[in-house]
């Protein structure tokens, strides 16, 4: 365990866990504008769905007080392996720590997130993350 949660994994490692563990769940904790305009990881070829629950409410970026209740309503159980992803790995790390403290058994942070950190030109999506790894995603 790493600093109060199961630890960090790369996007590729997250995919491998999702492939091998039939109960593992990918949880995207970004905001609805990010899901809509940037895209969402697509795990449908693994016969799974990405659970989208905001960690912080846009535009104020206030913590979502109903986060755990929304996860439960989406069918997420504390004994499942959870892989949490955000834009670059900060919000998902915080969510992994909180869920672990709330009794969730195995919460991983997808450290590179969906888009990764800024590159030298201050753009995302070129250095790390789900998209850079070439993993499936969709934009609705």
Residue pairs with C-beta under 8 A, 6 or more apart in sequence:
1 7
1 100
2 8
3 97
4 97
4 100
4 101
5 93
5 96
5 97
5 99
5 100
5 107
5 108
5 109
6 81
6 96
6 100
6 106
6 107
6 108
7 108
7 109
8 89
8 93
8 108
8 109
8 110
8 111
9 17
9 83
9 108
9 109
9 110
9 111
10 110
10 111
10 112
10 128
10 133
11 85
11 110
11 112
11 128
11 129
11 130
11 132
11 133
11 135
12 133
12 135
14 26
14 83
14 85
14 108
14 110
14 130
15 133
15 135
17 24
17 81
17 83
17 108
18 24
18 26
18 43
18 46
18 48
18 83
19 46
21 81
23 79
23 80
23 81
24 48
24 80
24 81
24 82
24 83
25 48
25 51
25 76
25 80
25 81
25 82
25 83
26 41
26 43
26 48
26 50
26 51
26 83
26 85
27 50
27 51
27 52
27 53
27 71
27 76
27 82
27 83
27 84
27 85
27 92
27 95
28 35
28 40
28 41
28 50
28 51
28 52
28 53
28 85
28 86
28 114
29 53
29 54
29 55
29 84
29 85
29 86
29 91
29 92
29 95
30 38
30 52
30 54
30 55
30 85
30 86
30 87
30 91
30 114
31 54
31 56
31 57
31 58
31 61
32 52
32 54
32 58
33 58
34 58
34 87
34 114
35 52
35 140
36 140
37 139
38 87
38 114
38 115
38 139
39 114
39 131
39 137
39 138
39 139
40 50
40 52
40 137
40 138
40 139
40 140
41 50
41 85
41 114
41 130
41 135
41 136
41 137
42 50
42 136
42 137
42 138
43 49
43 50
43 136
44 136
45 136
51 71
51 74
51 75
51 76
53 64
53 67
53 70
53 71
53 74
54 64
54 67
55 63
55 64
55 67
55 86
55 91
55 92
55 94
55 95
56 62
56 63
56 64
56 91
57 63
57 64
64 70
67 95
67 98
68 99
68 102
71 99
76 82
78 102
78 103
78 104
78 105
79 105
80 104
80 105
80 106
81 105
81 106
81 108
82 96
82 99
82 104
82 106
82 107
82 108
83 108
83 110
84 92
84 93
84 95
84 96
84 99
84 107
84 108
84 109
84 110
85 92
85 110
85 113
85 114
85 130
86 92
86 95
86 113
86 114
87 113
87 114
87 115
87 124
88 112
88 113
88 115
88 116
88 117
88 124
88 128
88 129
89 109
89 110
89 111
89 112
89 113
90 113
92 109
92 110
92 113
93 109
93 111
95 107
96 107
96 108
96 109
97 107
99 107
100 107
110 130
111 128
112 128
112 129
112 130
112 132
112 133
113 128
113 129
113 130
114 129
114 130
114 131
114 137
115 124
115 125
115 129
115 130
115 131
116 124
116 125
116 126
116 127
116 128
116 129
116 131
116 132
117 124
117 127
117 128
118 124
118 127
119 126
119 127
125 131
125 132
126 132
130 137
131 137
